[in-house]
Amino acid sequence: MPRLPPILRLLQAPAKFTVVPKAHVSAKPAKTPTSAVEQAVGISAIVAGFMVPAGWVLAHLESYKKSSAA
């Protein structure tokens, strides 16, 4: 194995001996259940967050093609 410069050895040392503690994750039911309306609003907001920008890009695709060709 080739010898590393001192700076790279400093970066390599923590990766060898780092102990990652086990995560204490527990799942509990919600204190107040989410209603169907709240779920619908949340899902709609997420879908709109992805679809509106994608639709805008697709609607303006021809102008992007023209500006990149010129």
Backbone bond lengths (Angstrom), bond angles and torsions (degrees), N, CA, C in turn:
res aa  C-N    CA-C-N  psi(-1)  N-CA   C-N-CA  omega(-1)  CA-C   N-CA-C  phi
1 M - - - 1.446 - - 1.536 108.99 -
2 P 1.343 116.87 129.86 1.473 119.01 -178.31 1.520 111.05 -68.04
3 R 1.313 114.73 151.11 1.456 120.91 178.90 1.523 110.23 -77.20
4 L 1.332 116.46 131.63 1.462 121.47 -179.12 1.519 110.25 -91.61
5 P 1.325 116.36 150.36 1.468 119.12 173.15 1.535 109.76 -62.04
6 P 1.335 117.51 155.50 1.478 120.29 -176.55 1.522 113.95 -56.06
7 I 1.330 117.82 -35.93 1.475 120.11 -179.10 1.525 110.16 -63.58
8 L 1.340 116.96 -44.69 1.461 119.66 -179.86 1.523 111.32 -68.91
9 R 1.330 118.41 -31.62 1.463 120.18 176.53 1.526 110.50 -66.20
10 L 1.323 117.61 -34.60 1.461 120.22 177.31 1.528 110.86 -65.39
11 L 1.321 116.33 -37.12 1.464 119.62 179.38 1.521 111.56 -73.63
12 Q 1.313 117.31 -30.03 1.453 122.01 -176.69 1.531 111.30 -78.57
13 A 1.316 118.41 -32.74 1.462 121.95 -173.66 1.533 113.13 -59.49
14 P 1.347 120.46 -48.02 1.462 118.02 -177.87 1.528 113.17 -63.67
15 A 1.313 118.46 -29.46 1.459 120.56 -178.72 1.524 111.47 -68.91
16 K 1.321 117.67 -29.56 1.462 120.72 -178.06 1.523 112.44 -71.63
17 F 1.322 117.16 -41.06 1.447 120.14 -167.91 1.524 113.57 -112.80
18 T 1.315 117.68 12.57 1.462 119.87 -178.44 1.520 109.65 -77.23
19 V 1.328 115.85 127.42 1.456 121.41 176.78 1.520 107.18 -105.52
20 V 1.319 116.14 121.79 1.457 121.34 -179.01 1.521 107.98 -94.95
21 P 1.331 117.75 121.99 1.466 118.85 -179.22 1.532 110.67 -70.36
22 K 1.316 114.70 151.72 1.455 120.61 179.22 1.529 109.47 -70.25
23 A 1.310 116.30 134.87 1.459 120.69 -179.18 1.523 109.83 -75.33
24 H 1.328 115.64 138.84 1.460 120.86 177.98 1.522 107.50 -99.98
25 V 1.326 115.47 87.45 1.456 121.03 -177.93 1.523 107.88 -106.99
26 S 1.305 115.52 130.01 1.457 119.22 176.31 1.523 108.21 -134.84
27 A 1.301 115.54 141.72 1.461 120.51 -179.76 1.524 108.81 -105.01
28 K 1.304 116.24 126.95 1.461 121.46 177.83 1.521 108.13 -126.81
29 P 1.287 117.52 151.88 1.467 118.70 175.20 1.529 110.56 -66.12
30 A 1.315 115.38 153.06 1.461 120.71 -179.31 1.522 110.45 -64.69
31 K 1.331 116.23 146.93 1.469 120.31 178.13 1.524 110.57 -66.77
32 T 1.341 115.51 -40.73 1.470 120.11 175.76 1.530 107.01 -122.69
33 P 1.319 117.41 119.78 1.464 119.81 -178.20 1.528 112.25 -63.61
34 T 1.318 115.63 146.61 1.464 121.55 179.02 1.522 108.65 -82.64
35 S 1.333 116.14 127.87 1.466 119.98 -178.16 1.526 110.22 -75.02
36 A 1.318 115.37 166.23 1.465 121.19 179.64 1.526 110.82 -63.19
37 V 1.330 117.15 -35.87 1.469 120.80 179.50 1.528 110.22 -66.20
38 E 1.331 116.93 -44.31 1.464 120.50 178.32 1.528 111.29 -62.11
39 Q 1.324 116.51 -40.24 1.463 120.51 177.38 1.521 110.96 -63.84
40 A 1.322 116.86 -43.34 1.463 121.15 -179.65 1.524 110.95 -63.44
41 V 1.331 116.96 -41.53 1.468 120.80 178.75 1.517 110.18 -64.44
42 G 1.315 117.41 -43.77 1.461 121.11 -179.90 1.519 112.60 -63.74
43 I 1.325 116.80 -47.54 1.466 120.55 178.95 1.525 110.34 -62.98
44 S 1.337 116.91 -41.42 1.473 120.39 179.37 1.525 111.20 -62.33
45 A 1.323 117.09 -40.40 1.465 120.43 179.53 1.528 111.10 -65.49
46 I 1.317 116.83 -40.81 1.470 120.29 179.12 1.528 110.52 -66.10
47 V 1.324 116.65 -46.14 1.476 120.27 179.80 1.524 109.97 -62.60
48 A 1.326 117.69 -43.71 1.470 120.84 179.45 1.522 110.54 -64.06
49 G 1.321 117.17 -36.40 1.461 120.79 179.08 1.515 112.95 -62.29
50 F 1.322 117.14 -30.54 1.466 120.38 177.16 1.518 112.59 -89.81
51 M 1.334 116.66 -40.40 1.458 120.31 -171.58 1.524 114.31 -79.42
52 V 1.309 118.69 -35.54 1.468 120.63 -177.66 1.530 110.88 -63.79
53 P 1.335 120.37 -49.64 1.471 118.62 177.65 1.531 112.74 -63.36
54 A 1.325 116.54 -38.62 1.471 119.23 179.11 1.526 110.45 -65.09
55 G 1.319 117.29 -40.69 1.463 120.71 177.92 1.515 111.80 -65.11
56 W 1.331 116.69 -38.06 1.461 120.16 179.12 1.527 110.36 -64.60
57 V 1.311 116.79 -43.08 1.469 120.33 178.76 1.525 109.86 -63.52
58 L 1.326 117.61 -45.22 1.467 120.21 -179.90 1.525 111.27 -64.92
59 A 1.314 118.54 -35.85 1.460 121.29 179.54 1.523 111.53 -68.42
60 H 1.335 117.94 -27.41 1.461 122.08 -177.76 1.522 112.33 -106.63
61 L 1.318 117.04 17.56 1.462 121.32 -176.18 1.524 112.32 -60.89
62 E 1.310 117.31 -39.46 1.473 120.27 -179.19 1.525 111.03 -64.11
63 S 1.311 117.39 -39.83 1.467 118.82 179.31 1.535 110.66 -68.85
64 Y 1.344 117.50 -31.66 1.466 119.37 175.04 1.522 110.75 -65.81
65 K 1.343 115.24 -41.72 1.475 119.00 179.63 1.534 110.79 -63.17
66 K 1.341 116.66 -42.10 1.461 119.93 -179.38 1.524 111.35 -65.48
67 S 1.325 117.76 -41.92 1.468 120.27 -177.21 1.527 112.33 -70.83
68 S 1.343 118.11 -29.72 1.457 119.74 179.66 1.525 112.22 -80.80
69 A 1.340 116.80 -25.55 1.473 120.10 -179.61 1.520 111.60 -79.05
70 A 1.315 118.36 -26.22 1.469 121.41 -175.79 1.496 113.41 -77.91
